[in-house]
């Protein structure tokens, strides 16, 4: 079982390395094609293109996982809640100890 996990992690790492390399090469090619002609900029290397990608991720994308992932989880939970019987809902509430999760959707503002 552990061997299977290591194999999967290796595949993911290899795919990530290929993706980063490809994105860096595309960035380098586009920069070297456009920047010198349009702005009189310098030609950059592969490593500089990788740095530009990392810098743009930090400045514009952040490091916060997939966008909308939290909302997707809420939608699935709401579907499960709607399929529960009243007894199952009460049992769920008791299991959570009356936590802060409110399964009722927020009322839409009136126009």
Buried (B, 14 or more C-beta within 10 A) or exposed (E): EEEEEEEEEEEEEEEEEEEEEEEBEEBBEEBBEEBEEEEEEEEBEEEBBBBBBEEEEEEEEEEEEEEEEEEEEEEEEEEEBEEEEEEEEEEBEEEEEEEEEEBEEEEEEEE
